[in-house]
C-alpha cells in the first residue's frame, strides 16, 4: 500500500531538497570503504595535475546521496527495485551539493514509485543524474 504522503504527492511532485557538504576526511573514509584510492579524491596537487580544479567528490558517493534522498522520502517500508546513476560533472570537496528529485510515476497497484533524481553544483549545473524505482513494502 502506498503511504498517503506519496499518493497525495502525485506525478511531478518535487522531493524536499537536501544539501551535502563533503569534507576531506569524509572522502578519505569513503575511499577506504569503496576501495577507490585515486588521488583525485584526496590529493589536491594530484587532482590539479589530472585537470580538476581541486579534490573531487566520488561519483558513487553522490549516487548514494541521491538514493538516500528518495528512500528517506518514501519511508521505512521502501526499498529500491532498480537504481542507476550517470555522472556528468564534478563537485569539489567542501562545496555544497544540492540533491533534488521528482516523482515521475506512481503505480498504485504494484506499490511502486518512479523517481528522477539529480545533484546540482553551487552554480546550478547538474553533475549526477539518476533514476530509480522504489518498491513500497513487500514485492508485488
C-alpha positions in Angstrom: 0.0 0.0 0.0 1.3 3.4 -0.9 1.6 5.8 2.1 -0.7 8.9 2.0 2.2 11.3 1.7 3.3 9.6 -1.6 -0.2 9.1 -3.0 -1.2 12.7 -2.4 2.1 14.0 -3.8 1.4 12.8 -7.3 3.5 12.7 -10.5 5.6 15.8 -10.8 6.0 16.3 -7.0 9.4 17.6 -6.1 11.1 15.9 -3.2 12.4 18.2 -0.4 16.0 19.2 -1.4 18.9 18.0 0.7 22.3 19.6 0.8 25.5 17.7 1.5 28.9 19.5 2.0 31.6 16.9 2.0 34.8 17.1 3.9 38.3 15.8 3.1 38.0 13.3 6.0 34.7 12.0 4.7 36.2 11.4 1.2 39.2 9.6 2.7 36.8 7.3 4.7 34.7 6.7 1.7 37.7 5.9 -0.5 38.8 3.3 2.1 35.3 1.7 2.2 34.9 1.8 -1.6 38.5 0.7 -2.3 38.9 3.8 -4.5 42.3 5.1 -3.7 42.6 7.6 -6.7 44.4 10.7 -5.6 41.8 12.9 -7.3 39.7 12.3 -4.2 42.2 13.3 -1.5 45.3 15.0 -3.0 44.7 18.5 -4.3 48.0 18.6 -6.2 47.4 15.3 -7.9 43.8 16.3 -8.8 45.0 19.5 -10.4 47.7 17.6 -12.4 44.8 15.5 -13.7 42.9 18.6 -14.9 40.5 19.2 -12.0 40.1 22.4 -10.0 40.8 20.5 -6.8 39.8 17.4 -4.9 36.6 15.9 -6.4 33.8 14.0 -4.7 33.3 10.3 -5.7 30.6 9.8 -8.2 29.3 6.7 -6.2 29.1 8.8 -3.1 26.9 11.3 -4.9 24.8 8.5 -6.2 24.4 7.3 -2.6 23.3 10.8 -1.5 20.6 10.6 -4.2 19.5 7.1 -3.3 19.2 8.2 0.3 17.1 11.2 -0.7 14.5 9.0 -2.4 14.5 6.3 0.2 14.1 8.7 3.1 11.3 10.5 1.4 9.5 7.2 0.6 9.7 5.8 4.1 10.9 3.0 6.2 9.0 0.4 4.2 10.6 1.4 0.9 13.5 -0.2 -1.0 14.9 0.2 -4.5 13.8 -2.3 -7.0 16.1 -0.5 -9.6 18.5 2.4 -9.4 21.0 3.8 -11.9 23.1 6.9 -12.0 25.1 8.8 -14.6 28.0 11.2 -13.7 28.1 14.3 -15.9 30.1 16.7 -13.8 32.4 17.1 -10.9 31.8 18.6 -7.4 34.7 19.8 -5.3 35.2 18.8 -1.7 33.8 21.4 0.7 31.3 22.9 -1.7 27.6 22.3 -1.2 26.0 19.5 -3.3 22.2 20.0 -3.7 20.3 16.8 -4.1 16.9 17.1 -5.8 14.3 14.7 -7.1 10.8 14.4 -8.5 8.2 11.7 -8.8 7.8 10.6 -12.4 5.2 7.8 -11.9 3.2 6.1 -9.2 1.7 2.7 -9.7 -0.9 2.2 -7.0 -1.4 -1.5 -8.0 2.2 -2.6 -7.6 3.1 0.0 -4.9 6.0 1.3 -6.9 7.2 4.9 -7.3 9.5 6.1 -10.1 11.9 8.9 -9.3 14.1 11.2 -11.3 17.0 12.4 -9.1 19.9 14.7 -9.6 22.7 16.7 -7.9 23.4 20.3 -8.6 26.6 22.2 -8.1 26.6 25.6 -6.5 26.3 27.2 -9.9 23.2 25.1 -10.8 24.9 22.5 -13.1 23.6 19.0 -12.9 26.5 16.9 -12.0 24.9 13.5 -11.4 21.5 12.2 -12.6 19.7 9.1 -11.5 16.5 7.2 -12.0 15.0 4.7 -9.6 12.0 2.6 -8.9 11.1 2.3 -5.3 9.0 -0.5 -4.0 6.8 0.2 -1.0 6.5 -2.8 1.2 6.7 -6.4 0.1 7.4 -7.2 -3.6 4.3 -7.4 -5.8 
